[in-house]
Amino acid sequence: QVQLEESGGGLVQAGGSLRLSCAASGRTFNRYTLGWFRQAPGKEREFVAGITWIGNTYYADSVKGRFTISRDNAKNTVYLQMNSLRPEDTAVYYCASQSKFFIGTIPKEYDFWGQGTQVTVSS
């Protein structure tokens, strides 16, 4: 069982930055692949970025070059640094974990989810 808790969301103007954090419980955190997803009102949950336990990363095209995912295994925490934010980045952001060594891009590939944190980007 893994429990995940996101933080760091908020309201920011277009062009600004936010850093999301996701704190995880579980002794085997350093063996999990972690992912960030987002869901805007009326839309399906979509993949944003993922990172394996050895640091391989993968990004959605829509955030590549603007967002950076990282993890600190000693702190059981994964981060999402979001720069050059746009109004279309507005969504609830979720972190998720799975024990397989690949970065899945669809929600059903992940086993555990946090409650989400709201990110709102004003124009």
Sequence and secondary structure as in RCSB ss.txt:
>XXXX:A:sequence
QVQLEESGGGLVQAGGSLRLSCAASGRTFNRYTLGWFRQAPGKEREFVAGITWIGNTYYADSVKGRFTISRDNAK
NTVYLQMNSLRPEDTAVYYCASQSKFFIGTIPKEYDFWGQGTQVTVSS
>XXXX:A:secstr
   EEEE  EEEETT  EEEEEEE STTGGG EEEEEEE TTS  EEEEEE TT  EEE TTTTTTEEEEEEGGG
TEEEEEE S  GGG EEEEEEEESSSS   SGGG SEE   EEEEEE 
